[in-house]
Amino acid sequence: MPTILDSREKKFFAIRKTRNGKGVFTRIGFGEGKRLFEVKGRFVTCDEDDDMDETERSNAYRFDRDLFISPKDRLADMVNHSCTPNAKVVKDNDKLYVYSISEILKGSEVFIDYSTIIAKDDIWTMKCNCGSDKCRKIVKNFAKLSKKTQDIYKKNKIVPDFILKIRG
């Protein structure tokens, strides 16, 4: 099924092939701290998560202790991981958004660090192929990042508060 983009998303973003499948690319430049798009999809409980196929489960965004958002076939479904992200996930008024954390030039791919949306109680891991010179080789939950990386992400509000509050 093709990726569903609304009219705003089509104006500002394109889906293109990448080294890891497909990714989200900007059609215009975005300054630091700009809201890029909403993470849209269906809410899935932890119990329902077990019934999802592996790809859909891997692409779900943590929403709170017991809920995930599955953006299957939507823009957020195509956002790739990088150990040096240029975007972050923000929860605001019971919605998740992707914001820039640095300037993103026109034609650039949008990346988040998946570890910032994986809470301490989550055992999901992924072999990393981001290509960054700071690549950690394996994506794990936020609590398993180095203290230095955790501190940088906390200081710069790159990890959502609700992820920090979920205990294992």
N, C-alpha and C positions, 0 to 999 in steps of 0.2 A: 504494500500500500504506500502511495506517495506521502510525503510529509505535508501536513495541513498547516498552512500559514495564513493568518488573517491579513487584511489589507495593510495595516501598519507594519507588520513583520515583513511582508513582501517588499515594502518600500525601503526598509533599512537593512535587511539581511538576505543572504543567499545560502543555499545548501550546496556544498561542493565536495568533490572527492578529496580525500586526504590519505596520508600514510596509514591511517587506522580505520578506513571506511569512508565515512562522511563527516563533515563538520559544518559549523555555523560561521559564516564570514560576513563582515560588515560591508554595506554598500556606501556608507559615509563614515567619517571619523567621529569618534566619541571622546570627550574629555574625561578626566578622572572624576569618579563619583557619580556618573550618570546612570540612570536606570535604563537598561537595555530592553528587557522584555519580562513578561510574567511567565512563570512556570505553570503552564496549564495542563490539565489532565484529570484523570479520575483518582479519587481517594481510595486507598487500599489499606486495610488493616494488616497487622502482623500475621493474623491467621490466614487471610486471603493471599498474602505474599507467598505462602508455600505452594499455592496453586498456579502461580504465574510461571511462564516459561523463563528460562535463565536470562535471556537478553532483556526482557521487560523488567525482571527483578533487578538486574544489574544497573539499569538506567533509571530506576525509581529514586526520587529525592525524598530524604527524610523530612517530615513535616512537624512531628512531635514524637512523644514517647511511643505511641501506638499507631500512628498513621504515616503513610508515605503517599506521595503523588506520583502516579505513573503517567509520564508525558508521552506515552506510546504514540508514534506517528505525528508528533508535534515538534515545534522548534527546539524546546529544551531537551528533547530526546537525542538530538544530534550534537549537543555540546560535549566536546572532548575534554579529557583531563590533561593537565600539565603540572609538573612539580614547580613551575614558575608561572602561575596563573596571571591573567590580566583582568579577571572578573571574579566575582564572589556571589554567593546566594544570601539574600536578605529576606527575613520574614517581617512583614508589615501589614497590620490590619487583617490578619488571618489569610494572607496570601504570600506566596514566595515569588521573589523577583531576582533577576540577575542584573547586577550592577558592575560597572567598570571599576577597577581598583587602580588603574593607570590609564594614560591616554591609549586609545586603540585607534590606529590609523585605518583609513579607508582600505578595504581589501584584506584586512587582517582576520585571522581566525580568532574566535572567542574561546577562551579556555577557563575552566575552573579547576581547583584542586579538589578532587573527589573526597579526599580525607577530611575536608572541612564540613562535609554533610554526612559523615559516617560517625555515629556516636560510639561511646565506650562499650556499649552492650552489643555492638554489631561485630560479627565475626567475618564478614565479607572481605575478601582481598582480591587484588587483581595485579597481574604482572604489568609493570609500566613500560610503555614504549613511546614516551612523550618526546624523546629526542633532546630534551634540555640538558645542558651541561651540569645541571644540579639534580638530575634524575635520581630518585631514590630506589629505582628498580622494582619496588613492590608498593602498591597503594594499600594502606591499612587504615584503621579507624584513627581519629584525631588523637586519641590518648597515646597512640604508639609512635607519633611523630617525635622527633628530637625535641628536647626542652627548648632549645634555641628557636626552632621553627614554630613551636606552639606559642612561645612568647611573642614572636614577631606577628603571628596571625592574630593573637588576642589584642595586642597593642593597636594594630591597624584594623581591627574589627572585620577580619576576613573570615573568621569562623562565627556562625550564628550563635547567639547566647543560648538558645534552646538546646543546641548540640552539647554545649558545655555542662548543662544542667542534668543531662541524662547520664545516670550512673550504671555501671555494669552489673 
